[in-house]
Amino acid sequence: MKVFKCLSALLLAACLILPVWAREALTPQEAPDLFFEAVYKMDYIQAWQVLSRDSQERIIKLVLETEKDPRLQSDALRKLFETGDRAVQRGFWTQLRLSMDIETWNKQTFTELTNEQNQANQNNPNPQGRLVRVMPADITVIVKQENQNWKFGFTESFFDRRKPQATPKPAPSGAPTQPGGPKGGT
């Protein structure tokens, strides 16, 4: 009976501790793959740990701005993400899953671009990062090496990329150059 209680306690402890040991991405293409797989499986501790530090900071800032609760501090929010807190699961992660069609993302394949492709690609706004091709979506995402592991630059890939601003066309001859009506005013 004593052995049974000890084994039960060890099993319970293992169940509580094991989710904290997230798998690290050892290659660039593994980082986004691990992220989307973790979100698909609702393993939010894994998903958070495979995000780049910049993405984590940006997400924390976004949540703080959205919540507008002065009692919520960034360190406390970071801890909620790191521990997979239920409030963060129901809020941020649920909304992310719904907005991104996680089923489709889980079916993608990820391939690291070569050094030449990385250098030639104008879509990489982050020279210390690497680009990974996502197929069949036919897009590239950014990954970064942090502490000898690869991290997925989620916000760097999807929030920070801006379409080039169109060059404004000159106003036709005789058109007002400032808002407020035709030359001579009203």
Secondary structure, DSSP 4 states (H G I P E B T S, - for coil): -HHHHHHHHHHHHHHHHGGGSPPPB-STTHHHHHHHHHHHTT-HHHHHHTB-HHHHHHHHHHHHHHH--TT--HHHHHHHHHTT-HHHIIIIIHHHHHHHTHHHHHT-EEEEPPHHHHHH-TT---TTSEEEEEETTTEEEEEEEETTEEEEEHHHHHTS--PPPPPPPPPPTTS-SSSSSSTT--
